[in-house]
Amino acid sequence: MAMRIRPARPEDAQVLARLHVDSWRAAYRGLVPDSRLDRLNPGRRAEQFREMLGGSEAETYVGEASGEIVGFLTVGDCRDEGLDKTVTGEIWGIYLAPAHWRKGFGRRLCGHGEGIVRSAGRSVCVLWVFAGNAAARRFYEAMGYAADGASKILEIDAPLEAVRYRKTL
């Protein structure tokens, strides 16, 4: 199935919020505490998307298939201290509707993000993945990323380790 990628617009916020909540609940159940997943609020998330899409240092793109938004990508400057931001960009997140997993859409969005990083004159792309998210780790490794040894603890109703992946473009 073909996918068209375009910049996200403020009017996409509600769809992006629902997709974000659904993908978190499907991908992170058993990793992120259920209490956190159950509290995710699409309405509140939609407001956050509207604000972000109105002006942010990151860019968000949606992937559409058959006229439906099936996923989105957020890419921007590297947010990590200690990395040379003149050569390093970051994929902040890729999320797909669970019904559209393993159809090649994630690969297309990731490649699009890498193209944006490259077009900004950067030669390295980084991203963060929960250490316990084996499926995402396999996906990024198949895309040519490798863990670079950096990790951090995120407090999401419990301490969760995230590991940084890096790819030279």
Secondary structure, 3 states (H helix, E strand, C coil): CCCEEEECCHHHHHHHHHHHHHHHHHHHECCECHHHHHHCCHHHHHHHHHHHHHCCCEEEEEEEECCEEEEEEEEEECCCCCCCCCCEEEEEEEEECHHHCCCCHHHHHHHHHHHHHHHCCCCEEEEEEECCCHHHHHHHHHCCCEEEEEEEEEECCCEEEEEEEEEEC
